[in-house]
Amino acid sequence: MAVRFAAALLGLVSMLGSSSPLWAKGAMVRIEISGGTLTSPLQITDPQRLKEFTFFDGPGNNNVTLETAEKGSIIDWKTGIVRQHAADLQKVIGPDLQRYKVSFYWMGCAWDDPTSRDGKHPCAEVPTLAYVVFYEYDASSKQGFVYLPGKGEQWHDRNISTLYRPDAEGHWFFATDGWTSFVGPLIGQHRSH
């Protein structure tokens, strides 16, 4: 009896300790970019782009920490937290930084999904908001930045119910060149004039 209890407890601890969502069985179906200079949200639904740009890489998944994370698809985790983000320097570089909300939607299972059919079935039948970050681009340095909402900020609770990143939340990071070169022209084509 004690051996079975210890084995069950060890199994539970190993599942929870992996920091990998137990329900991450869905597929990303849309990335939505809004705010800044956009008059209406942009929707990225191309399956190739959805595979290329994911919020799941980096800390909080499969025992990856901020110190051990490699360069991600959107966030350059390897360079670490940006200590002095360009938004802090807006008086120096001007008020040209625009903030965009980047929302990731998926079709899949999430235990706390309020769109469940009957409260018992955990799989959504419509795309569900899974994660939100913010993106800014500093044209003077040609550098993109990504912010993960921190404790007490809007979207933090939504994010940590999907993927918990205690060392990364509430911080700015450099965006990858791949994300910046993809999203920059896309925003440029659809911004208000």
Secondary structure, 3 states (H helix, E strand, C coil): CHHHHHHHHHHHHHHHHCCCCCCCCCEEEEEEEEECCECCCEEECCHHHHHHCCCCCCCCCCCCCCCCCCCCCCECHHHCECCCCHHHHHHHHCCCCCEEEEEEEEECECCCCCCCCCCCCCECCCCEEEEEEEEEEECCCCEEEEEECCCCCCCHHHHHHHCCCCCCCCEEEEECHHHHHHHHHHHHHHECC
